[in-house]
Amino acid sequence: MKFLTLFALFLVLSCSTLSNGAAVGKPTGQPGCQTEQELAEVFYRHFYLKNAYWICSTLGVPATLGQCAPGYGYLDEAKACVPFSQWYWSPTELPPSQPAVTAA
């Protein structure tokens, strides 16, 4: 009986943690595209997906997600997708602006 009670408590706590959005607020490198500098640079790397990058194309509109072809990763120094054999890790930097957070 104690096991069932503890299991139910664990389940409730787990679900509440997930529903609160544990990953919300964790930066992904997405620029808000609120400056001319961001529009001039255009491409920004995704902080967690090595085969993805952000495309900043319109002032005031948050960047959209771009994907490299299978077997390729986005290399920030080249500002292009390169074969994984040429890809290497580099430190991340926040873009000049981030998208505005809207309340749910």
C-alpha positions in Angstrom: 0.0 0.0 0.0 2.8 2.4 0.8 4.4 1.6 -2.6 1.2 2.6 -4.4 1.0 5.9 -2.4 4.6 6.7 -3.1 4.3 5.9 -6.8 1.2 8.1 -7.1 3.0 11.0 -5.4 6.0 10.5 -7.7 3.8 10.5 -10.7 2.0 13.7 -9.7 5.3 15.5 -9.0 6.7 14.3 -12.3 3.7 15.5 -14.3 3.6 18.9 -12.6 7.3 19.4 -13.4 6.7 18.6 -17.1 3.6 20.7 -17.4 5.4 23.7 -15.9 7.8 23.7 -18.9 11.1 22.7 -17.3 12.9 23.8 -20.5 11.1 27.1 -21.0 13.5 30.0 -20.7 16.5 27.9 -21.8 18.1 29.9 -24.7 18.3 28.1 -28.1 20.2 30.9 -29.9 17.0 32.1 -31.7 17.5 35.8 -32.6 14.5 38.2 -32.3 15.6 39.9 -35.5 15.1 43.3 -33.9 18.3 44.9 -35.1 19.8 45.7 -38.5 23.0 43.8 -37.4 20.9 40.6 -37.1 19.5 41.0 -40.6 23.0 41.6 -42.0 24.3 38.4 -40.4 21.2 36.3 -41.4 22.3 32.9 -40.0 22.7 31.9 -36.4 23.5 28.5 -35.0 21.1 26.6 -32.8 22.5 26.0 -29.4 21.4 22.3 -29.0 20.8 20.9 -32.5 24.1 20.7 -34.4 22.3 20.2 -37.7 20.0 23.2 -37.3 20.4 27.0 -37.6 18.2 30.2 -37.3 17.4 32.4 -40.3 16.8 36.1 -39.6 15.1 37.6 -42.6 12.6 40.2 -41.5 13.1 43.0 -39.0 10.9 42.5 -36.0 9.9 38.9 -36.8 11.7 36.1 -34.8 14.1 33.9 -36.8 12.8 30.7 -38.4 14.5 27.3 -38.0 16.6 25.9 -40.9 17.8 22.4 -41.2 21.0 20.9 -42.8 20.7 17.9 -45.1 21.3 14.5 -43.4 24.9 13.9 -42.6 25.6 17.7 -42.3 26.0 20.0 -39.4 25.8 23.8 -39.2 29.2 25.4 -38.7 28.9 28.9 -37.4 32.4 30.0 -38.5 31.5 29.0 -42.1 27.9 30.2 -41.9 27.0 27.0 -43.8 26.2 23.3 -43.5 29.3 21.1 -43.7 29.8 17.4 -43.6 30.0 16.1 -40.0 33.6 15.0 -40.7 34.4 18.8 -40.9 32.1 20.0 -38.2 33.5 20.9 -34.8 32.1 22.4 -31.6 32.6 26.1 -30.9 31.4 28.2 -27.9 27.9 29.7 -28.3 27.0 33.4 -28.0 23.6 35.0 -27.5 22.4 37.0 -30.5 21.9 40.8 -30.0 18.1 40.3 -29.4 15.8 37.4 -28.4 12.1 36.9 -29.4 9.6 38.5 -27.0 8.1 36.0 -24.6 4.3 35.9 -24.7 2.2 34.7 -21.8 0.2 31.5 -22.4 
